[in-house]
Amino acid sequence: MLLIHPPVAKPSEPPAGIARLAGALSAHKIPCTLLDANLEGMLHLLRRTMPDEPPDTWTSRAMRNHDRNLAAVGSAATYRSPDRYKRAVIDLNRALEHQSSGIAGIANYQDPALSPLRSSDLLRSAQHPEQNPFYPYFSMRLRALVEKNHPSVVGMSLSYLSQALTAFAMIGFLRNTWPHLKIACGGGLMTSWMRRPGWNAPFSGLIDCCIEGPGEAALLGLAGIHETDKPHAPDYSSLPLYEYLAPGPVLPYSASSGCLWNRCSFCPEHAEDNRYMPIAAARAAEEVKQLVQQHHPLLIHFLDNALSPALMHALIAAPPGAPWYGFVRIGKDLADPDYVRALKTSGCVMLKLGIESGDQGVLDALSKGVDLATASAALRTLKNTGIATYAYLLFGTPVETRKEALKTLSFTEQHAHAITFLNLAIFNMPVGTPDAERYGTGSFYEGDLSLYTDFAHPAGWNRREVRRFLNEEFRRNPAIAAVVKNDPPFFTSNHAPFFCNR
């Protein structure tokens, strides 16, 4: 089998999805080849000679220095100088945009002629793969891999909208060049599409097998092996761990799928009915330790929607042997200095926290299960212990008004000294949530594959007003502005841990 991670996604770490699939296939002695076409495609674009001169001095500088900037992003010394880091990353993004005629960047793909939210546009991308900016790369690379390895199945891992148009261009090239090759497509985005109301299998003439949820059992089934969703350790051995845009190897690891809380109103996980399926905490901790001994990573990235208390206790009891970070739910443990010191000793360098709102009424109405007094104590304790925090705030939910948003501003200002990084988001209504009709729906993003719908805010706190509040009031607060400035451009939380304790 040939398993592909297509462009565009942040190229800071190896793709966890195809590595997990490779682990399952390897356990059953099924040969497979992994292709991180995202990393390879970006590097190919950067280094490709273009016939036209760059249009301006900035772009010319970015193109001239792209190798130097790649080396800078791969050097730990760069992260001790945030300004130097930002210049390197912004110039790399500028060079990618130039080489792709403005379509692709480090974490973005926007084709003015095609939308990944319309199945007709995805099929059009498959019909005309030569129009994709990555075509010179993938047409050559796929031909070489297929002719060398003769795979019976090609699996495309599709997790982000920014990957969709290029993934379908690659699928179209494969289908046109080898009509009898079996093509499967899965991943988080494909799962969300398949669980969307009104899904009518629009790719049935192009893709042989669309996979919903964890893909191990489905891929094994294509190889004639019938197994339930048994977890397997990921296999990163064939991926170029030292070539990613980071100062050292980063190992992503998921100890669960779904969400252990799964009660939040308007949550896509809840709307899609994603079951929580954890790996036993002791087993997950042991797998991570073995991966560390095998690959010697600079950092471990836990991908779980939230690390379970059981897993964190397991990591404390048996530290993995490398620094780590991940998303956690705020609870009383994080306000306990002894517990947080133990987390620090186990290697924890940063925790991502879904605070969402600075108003308790909003949190209760959203069933977040977060207590603001506990959140305040947790932020102080984490700060005092030396664990960085990446706080997530959500504005414009149906239960929030400007009054509650101002309380969030006040809470954030009061705790700005204890927050290392901030993520500010405006609420999107998931198309499949039972509450969507209650608030009135309408077109939001045009397309039969859109995962979100518009809604009429009961208090008139619409997206335009929320955006104005964030730009003109929230971000301009001096204490908050200093925290917002810390966020690494384009890579955001994926690079944030490298600035901790620098």
Phi, psi and omega per residue, in radians:
M1 nan 2.587 3.039
L2 -1.995 2.084 -3.105
L3 -1.946 2.253 -2.957
I4 -2.149 2.347 2.975
H5 -1.882 1.855 -2.990
P6 -1.509 2.835 3.023
P7 -1.245 2.656 0.100
V8 -2.059 2.336 2.982
A9 -2.555 2.810 -3.102
K10 -1.013 2.133 -3.047
P11 -1.573 0.814 -3.070
S12 -1.716 -0.205 -3.098
E13 -2.749 2.788 -3.135
P14 -1.160 2.672 -3.122
P15 -1.266 2.078 -3.068
A16 -1.217 -0.555 -3.057
G17 -1.087 -0.926 -3.102
I18 -1.276 -0.428 3.069
A19 -1.182 -0.677 3.098
R20 -1.162 -0.725 3.098
L21 -1.103 -0.702 3.123
A22 -1.085 -0.640 3.096
G23 -1.086 -0.705 3.123
A24 -1.186 -0.763 -3.142
L25 -1.141 -0.720 3.140
S26 -1.096 -0.663 3.140
A27 -1.077 -0.423 3.134
H28 -1.865 0.292 3.068
K29 1.073 0.551 3.097
I30 -1.706 2.022 -3.101
P31 -1.159 2.435 3.108
C32 -2.565 2.689 3.071
T33 -2.061 2.332 3.105
L34 -1.807 2.366 3.111
L35 -2.228 1.946 2.987
D36 -1.530 1.441 -3.120
A37 -1.213 -0.333 3.088
N38 -1.140 -0.962 3.132
L39 -1.108 -0.862 -3.104
E40 -1.091 -0.717 -3.116
G41 -1.136 -0.705 3.105
M42 -1.137 -0.781 3.140
L43 -1.129 -0.645 3.092
H44 -1.110 -0.769 3.112
L45 -1.055 -0.791 -3.092
L46 -1.074 -0.628 -2.994
R47 -1.717 -0.021 -3.128
R48 -1.322 2.389 3.104
T49 -1.391 2.180 3.137
M50 -1.765 2.539 -3.097
P51 -1.244 -0.497 -3.084
D52 -1.650 2.557 3.061
E53 -1.246 2.553 3.050
P54 -0.981 2.513 -2.989
P55 -1.335 -0.272 -3.078
D56 -2.618 2.991 -3.078
T57 -1.114 -0.722 -3.127
W58 -1.068 -0.851 -3.128
T59 -1.130 -0.689 3.113
S60 -1.059 -0.750 3.103
R61 -1.118 -0.748 -3.127
A62 -1.090 -0.716 3.128
M63 -1.211 -0.714 -3.099
R64 -1.139 -0.568 -3.015
N65 -1.877 0.314 -3.022
H66 -1.122 -0.660 3.098
D67 -1.155 -0.698 3.101
R68 -1.122 -0.685 3.139
N69 -1.234 -0.635 3.043
L70 -1.061 -0.745 3.112
A71 -1.139 -0.639 -3.141
A72 -1.143 -0.764 3.128
V73 -1.151 -0.426 3.098
G74 -1.574 0.117 -3.124
S75 -1.945 2.274 3.124
A76 -1.071 -0.526 -3.113
A77 -1.079 -0.562 -3.114
T78 -1.093 -0.597 -3.078
Y79 -1.321 -0.121 3.013
R80 -1.517 -0.064 3.102
S81 -2.294 1.547 -3.078
P82 -0.939 -0.635 3.141
D83 -1.158 -0.736 3.102
R84 -1.109 -0.730 3.108
Y85 -1.041 -0.857 -3.089
K86 -1.086 -0.693 3.109
R87 -1.077 -0.762 -3.109
A88 -1.118 -0.800 -3.091
V89 -1.206 -0.754 3.141
I90 -1.129 -0.666 3.103
D91 -1.202 -0.647 3.068
L92 -1.096 -0.750 3.110
N93 -1.101 -0.698 3.114
R94 -1.074 -0.740 3.134
A95 -1.137 -0.731 3.109
L96 -1.089 -0.746 3.124
E97 -1.076 -0.727 3.122
H98 -1.112 -0.776 -3.086
Q99 -1.216 -0.339 -3.132
S100 -1.901 0.278 -3.119
S101 1.015 0.654 3.061
G102 1.462 0.102 -3.047
I103 -1.579 -0.758 -3.000
A104 -2.010 2.483 3.014
G105 -2.315 -2.875 -3.117
I106 -1.107 -0.666 -3.065
A107 -2.340 0.370 -2.995
N108 -2.545 2.595 3.053
Y109 -2.535 1.966 -3.117
Q110 -2.337 1.859 3.093
D111 -1.682 2.077 -3.100
P112 -1.105 -0.330 -3.081
A113 -1.690 -0.297 -3.049
L114 -2.341 2.543 3.109
S115 -2.072 2.335 3.080
P116 -1.269 -0.050 3.136
L117 -1.659 0.012 3.107
R118 -2.058 2.110 -3.137
S119 -1.066 -0.583 3.126
S120 -1.114 -0.629 3.110
D121 -1.259 -0.629 3.084
L122 -1.134 -0.705 3.098
L123 -1.174 -0.603 3.086
R124 -1.157 -0.676 3.076
S125 -1.075 -0.666 3.100
A126 -1.199 -0.571 -3.138
Q127 -1.295 -0.459 -3.095
H128 -2.258 1.101 -3.083
P129 -1.092 -0.438 -3.109
E130 -1.156 -0.254 3.132
Q131 -1.500 -0.118 3.134
N132 -1.399 2.410 -3.106
P133 -1.112 -0.343 3.113
F134 -1.581 0.004 -3.072
Y135 -0.983 -0.795 3.129
P136 -0.995 -0.549 3.101
Y137 -1.337 -1.001 -2.940
F138 -1.290 -0.474 3.110
S139 -1.119 -0.697 3.115
M140 -1.265 -0.791 -3.050
R141 -1.210 -0.763 -3.135
L142 -1.160 -0.692 3.124
R143 -1.052 -0.763 -3.124
A144 -1.130 -0.741 -3.098
L145 -1.209 -0.761 -3.118
V146 -1.165 -0.730 -3.135
E147 -1.205 -0.500 3.134
K148 -1.413 -0.782 -2.974
N149 -1.778 -0.289 3.130
H150 0.869 0.983 -3.137
P151 -1.181 2.587 3.054
S152 -1.561 -0.408 -3.137
V153 -2.361 2.395 2.968
V154 -2.009 2.191 3.136
G155 -1.910 2.246 3.122
M156 -1.864 2.157 -3.135
S157 -1.692 1.980 -3.007
L158 -2.072 1.839 -3.066
S159 -1.939 -0.501 -3.014
Y160 -2.227 2.613 3.083
L161 -1.011 -0.579 -3.124
S162 -1.151 -0.202 3.102
Q163 -1.673 -0.316 -2.849
A164 -1.099 -0.862 -3.054
L165 -1.135 -0.714 3.106
T166 -1.235 -0.653 3.085
A167 -1.008 -0.755 -3.118
F168 -1.282 -0.542 3.028
A169 -1.103 -0.727 3.108
M170 -1.148 -0.710 3.105
I171 -1.098 -0.731 3.120
G172 -1.092 -0.712 3.096
F173 -1.096 -0.776 3.128
L174 -1.084 -0.787 -3.105
R175 -1.130 -0.707 -3.128
N176 -1.230 -0.631 -3.043
T177 -1.486 -0.630 3.139
W178 -2.287 1.399 -3.016
P179 -1.008 -0.470 -3.060
H180 -1.651 0.019 3.114
L181 -1.244 2.331 3.130
K182 -1.425 2.252 -3.089
I183 -2.073 2.227 3.081
A184 -2.071 2.602 3.125
C185 -2.449 2.228 3.116
G186 -2.512 -2.834 -3.117
G187 1.955 3.045 -3.045
G188 -1.055 -0.728 -3.123
L189 -1.211 -0.752 3.111
M190 -1.076 -0.687 3.096
T191 -1.065 -0.786 -3.141
S192 -1.091 -0.712 3.100
W193 -1.093 -0.774 -3.068
M194 -1.214 -0.406 3.118
R195 -1.696 0.075 3.103
R196 -1.321 2.434 3.069
P197 -1.005 2.353 3.100
G198 1.551 0.131 3.113
W199 -1.021 2.208 -3.090
N200 -2.230 0.476 3.069
A201 0.897 1.053 -3.059
P202 -1.253 -0.166 -3.071
F203 -1.856 0.289 -3.020
S204 -1.090 -0.482 3.123
G205 -1.459 -0.128 -3.074
L206 -1.986 -0.781 -3.095
I207 -1.853 2.272 -3.100
D208 -1.294 -0.598 -3.038
C209 -2.535 1.930 3.005
C210 -1.620 2.218 -2.996
I211 -1.890 2.243 3.139
E212 -1.809 2.276 3.100
G213 1.364 -2.842 3.124
P214 -0.947 2.348 -2.974
G215 -1.697 -0.052 -3.038
E216 -1.033 -0.875 -3.081
A217 -1.113 -0.681 -3.118
A218 -1.159 -0.755 3.131
L219 -1.161 -0.718 3.098
L220 -1.096 -0.633 3.099
G221 -1.096 -0.646 3.083
L222 -1.123 -0.426 3.106
A223 -1.630 0.112 3.088
G224 1.499 0.227 3.134
I225 -1.949 2.173 -3.076
H226 -1.809 2.013 -3.097
E227 -2.523 2.517 3.063
T228 -1.284 -3.084 -3.087
D229 -1.310 1.114 3.087
K230 -1.376 2.273 -3.118
P231 -1.291 2.507 3.078
H232 -2.252 2.549 3.110
A233 -1.140 2.448 3.110
P234 -1.150 2.675 3.133
D235 -2.103 1.846 -3.117
Y236 -1.748 0.113 -2.946
S237 -1.101 -0.455 -3.101
S238 -1.768 0.164 3.127
L239 -1.775 2.602 -3.053
P240 -1.404 1.332 -2.974
L241 -1.027 -0.498 -3.071
Y242 -1.619 0.059 -3.099
E243 -1.788 -0.072 -3.106
Y244 -1.286 2.802 -3.093
L245 -1.415 1.402 -3.117
A246 -2.837 2.796 -3.111
P247 -1.359 0.119 3.100
G248 3.090 3.004 -3.118
P249 -1.093 2.355 3.052
V250 -2.025 2.254 3.125
L251 -1.867 1.933 3.023
P252 -1.400 2.487 -3.116
Y253 -2.580 2.348 3.102
S254 -2.017 2.135 3.116
A255 -1.673 0.043 -3.137
S256 -2.881 2.840 2.908
S257 -2.150 2.733 -3.022
G258 1.370 -2.943 -3.075
C259 -2.205 2.293 -3.107
L260 -1.194 -0.431 3.125
W261 -1.537 -1.038 2.998
N262 0.905 0.683 3.112
R263 -2.184 -0.096 -3.028
C264 -1.173 2.352 3.068
S265 -1.113 2.518 3.051
F266 1.134 0.313 -3.117
C267 -1.476 2.319 3.094
P268 -1.008 -0.654 3.128
E269 -1.021 -0.731 -3.140
H270 -1.230 -0.751 -3.117
A271 -1.093 -0.616 -3.115
E272 -1.534 -0.037 3.110
D273 1.010 0.794 3.106
N274 -1.384 2.072 3.140
R275 -1.255 2.536 3.051
Y276 -1.440 2.089 -3.111
M277 -2.265 1.644 -3.126
P278 -1.567 2.674 2.892
I279 -1.473 2.483 3.117
A280 -0.898 2.337 -2.997
A281 -0.986 -0.781 -3.118
A282 -1.123 -0.680 3.125
R283 -1.168 -0.756 3.137
A284 -1.068 -0.773 3.138
A285 -1.081 -0.673 3.127
E286 -1.213 -0.711 3.111
E287 -1.067 -0.754 3.140
V288 -1.095 -0.762 3.138
K289 -1.068 -0.709 3.119
Q290 -1.160 -0.678 3.097
L291 -1.121 -0.668 3.099
V292 -1.116 -0.773 3.128
Q293 -1.124 -0.520 -3.112
Q294 -1.413 -0.686 -2.964
H295 -1.999 -0.235 3.110
H296 0.913 1.020 -3.080
P297 -1.293 2.734 3.009
L298 -1.338 -0.468 -3.029
L299 -2.723 2.538 3.010
I300 -1.899 2.297 3.117
H301 -1.981 1.872 3.067
F302 -1.389 2.213 -3.008
L303 -1.660 -0.080 -3.061
D304 -0.987 2.584 3.022
N305 -0.985 -0.586 3.000
A306 -2.819 2.255 3.088
L307 -1.146 2.325 -3.132
S308 -1.269 2.618 3.040
P309 -0.956 -0.638 -3.140
A310 -1.098 -0.720 -3.132
L311 -1.196 -0.702 3.130
M312 -1.119 -0.667 3.065
H313 -1.145 -0.642 3.106
A314 -1.153 -0.660 3.108
L315 -1.194 -0.597 3.071
I316 -1.159 -0.744 -3.103
A317 -1.239 -0.586 -3.112
A318 -2.394 1.407 -3.099
P319 -0.948 2.453 -3.052
P320 -1.232 -0.350 3.112
G321 1.690 0.186 3.073
A322 -2.667 2.692 3.082
P323 -1.049 2.613 -3.101
W324 -2.545 2.799 3.040
Y325 -2.637 2.851 3.121
G326 -3.139 -3.138 -3.134
F327 -1.563 2.369 3.094
V328 -2.369 2.716 2.996
R329 -1.482 2.528 3.134
I330 -1.355 2.143 3.101
G331 -2.497 3.135 -3.065
K332 -1.099 -0.503 3.135
D333 -0.994 -0.663 -3.082
L334 -1.265 -0.183 3.051
A335 -1.679 -0.021 -3.119
D336 -1.624 1.968 -3.091
P337 -1.002 -0.666 -3.134
D338 -1.142 -0.745 3.134
Y339 -1.130 -0.774 -3.102
V340 -1.181 -0.640 3.061
R341 -1.096 -0.641 3.102
A342 -1.164 -0.667 3.055
L343 -1.061 -0.772 3.136
K344 -1.053 -0.782 3.138
T345 -1.100 -0.551 -3.129
S346 -1.285 -0.205 3.119
G347 2.066 -0.019 -3.103
C348 -1.149 2.154 3.128
V349 -1.923 -0.402 -3.122
M350 -2.737 2.479 3.039
L351 -2.135 2.371 3.044
K352 -1.636 2.257 -2.993
L353 -2.178 2.189 3.079
G354 -1.554 1.443 3.110
I355 -1.318 -0.744 3.033
E356 1.251 -0.891 -3.089
S357 -2.571 2.654 3.046
G358 -1.704 0.288 3.099
D359 -2.090 2.135 -3.069
Q360 -1.126 -0.609 3.121
G361 -1.077 -0.699 3.097
V362 -1.128 -0.801 -3.137
L363 -1.055 -0.725 3.136
D364 -1.173 -0.721 -3.136
A365 -1.139 -0.527 3.113
L366 -1.509 -0.015 -3.112
S367 0.994 0.696 -3.103
K368 -1.289 -0.440 -3.101
G369 1.231 0.433 -3.141
V370 -1.940 2.274 3.082
D371 -1.808 2.169 -3.041
L372 -1.131 -0.598 3.102
A373 -1.114 -0.703 3.089
T374 -1.184 -0.697 3.106
A375 -1.059 -0.728 3.126
S376 -1.087 -0.808 3.133
A377 -1.140 -0.671 3.139
A378 -1.128 -0.758 3.124
L379 -1.051 -0.759 3.130
R380 -1.116 -0.763 -3.094
T381 -1.161 -0.747 3.118
L382 -1.109 -0.727 3.113
K383 -1.075 -0.825 -3.108
N384 -1.139 -0.465 -3.101
T385 -1.542 -0.316 3.124
G386 1.652 0.340 3.026
I387 -1.719 2.160 -3.125
A388 -1.246 2.739 3.138
T389 -2.212 2.432 3.046
Y390 -2.074 1.757 -2.998
A391 -1.640 2.391 -3.136
Y392 -1.906 2.253 3.110
L393 -2.131 2.487 -3.086
L394 -2.191 2.206 -3.084
F395 -2.071 2.630 3.026
G396 1.522 0.294 3.065
T397 -1.185 2.792 -3.111
P398 -1.054 -0.343 -3.103
V399 -1.718 0.056 3.135
E400 -1.870 2.534 2.968
T401 -2.189 -3.106 3.114
R402 -1.039 -0.598 -3.138
K403 -1.049 -0.815 3.140
E404 -1.236 -0.594 3.108
A405 -1.108 -0.633 3.088
L406 -1.157 -0.580 3.059
K407 -1.150 -0.644 3.067
T408 -1.120 -0.719 3.071
L409 -1.020 -0.806 -3.121
S410 -1.112 -0.767 3.134
F411 -1.078 -0.772 -3.111
T412 -1.150 -0.705 3.117
E413 -1.100 -0.737 -3.116
Q414 -1.163 -0.485 -3.079
H415 -1.927 0.193 -3.077
A416 -1.006 -0.584 -3.134
H417 -1.157 -0.351 -3.093
A418 -1.851 0.026 3.126
I419 -1.898 2.185 -3.085
T420 -1.513 -0.728 -3.121
F421 -2.405 2.681 -3.125
L422 -2.263 2.425 2.981
N423 -2.092 2.095 -3.116
L424 -1.904 2.182 -3.095
A425 -2.264 2.613 3.032
I426 -1.799 2.342 -3.023
F427 -1.084 2.365 2.956
N428 -2.004 2.377 3.130
M429 -1.470 1.995 3.103
P430 -1.047 2.405 -3.050
V431 -1.151 -0.454 -3.053
G432 -1.666 -0.007 -3.082
T433 -1.256 2.453 -3.133
P434 -1.072 -0.401 -3.081
D435 -1.477 -0.105 -3.059
A436 -1.048 -0.794 -3.101
E437 -1.161 -0.485 -3.123
R438 -1.072 -0.571 -3.083
Y439 -1.777 0.090 3.133
G440 1.412 2.275 -3.092
T441 -2.102 2.837 3.095
G442 -2.900 -3.089 -3.127
S443 -1.168 2.381 3.123
F444 -2.134 -1.219 2.926
Y445 -1.922 2.162 -3.121
E446 -1.195 2.288 3.098
G447 2.547 2.529 -3.112
D448 -1.290 -0.121 3.135
L449 -1.933 0.163 3.125
S450 -1.096 2.367 -3.123
L451 -1.650 -0.059 -3.100
Y452 -2.300 2.719 -3.139
T453 -2.296 2.735 3.099
D454 -1.313 2.805 3.077
F455 -2.609 2.711 3.107
A456 -1.607 1.945 -3.127
H457 -1.159 2.261 -3.060
P458 -1.084 -0.385 -3.139
A459 -1.924 0.156 3.131
G460 1.304 0.259 -3.139
W461 -1.476 1.257 -2.984
N462 -1.433 3.021 -3.049
R463 -1.041 -0.672 -3.128
R464 -1.109 -0.745 3.129
E465 -1.189 -0.683 3.119
V466 -1.105 -0.784 -3.128
R467 -1.098 -0.712 3.117
R468 -1.116 -0.725 3.115
F469 -1.060 -0.788 -3.124
L470 -1.125 -0.739 -3.064
N471 -1.335 -0.649 -3.001
E472 -1.708 -0.345 -3.109
E473 -2.138 -0.970 -3.008
F474 -1.124 -0.970 -3.089
R475 -1.200 -0.342 -3.114
R476 -1.534 -0.124 3.040
N477 -1.117 2.198 -3.017
P478 -0.973 -0.759 -3.115
A479 -1.158 -0.702 -3.122
I480 -1.287 -0.685 -3.136
A481 -1.007 -0.639 -3.140
A482 -1.143 -0.582 3.121
V483 -1.338 -0.765 3.133
V484 -1.001 -0.633 -3.119
K485 -1.098 -0.410 -3.101
N486 -1.234 -0.378 -2.985
D487 -1.132 2.180 3.124
P488 -1.120 2.242 3.141
P489 -1.099 2.436 3.077
F490 1.203 -0.884 -3.098
F491 -1.438 -0.388 3.107
T492 0.744 -2.127 -3.003
S493 -1.151 -0.367 -3.134
N494 -1.174 -0.514 3.102
H495 -1.814 -0.214 -3.071
A496 -0.952 -0.710 -3.105
P497 -1.048 -0.434 -3.110
F498 -1.267 -0.223 3.098
F499 -1.682 -0.105 -3.122
C500 -1.374 2.369 3.099
N501 1.028 0.508 -3.089
R502 -1.268 nan nan
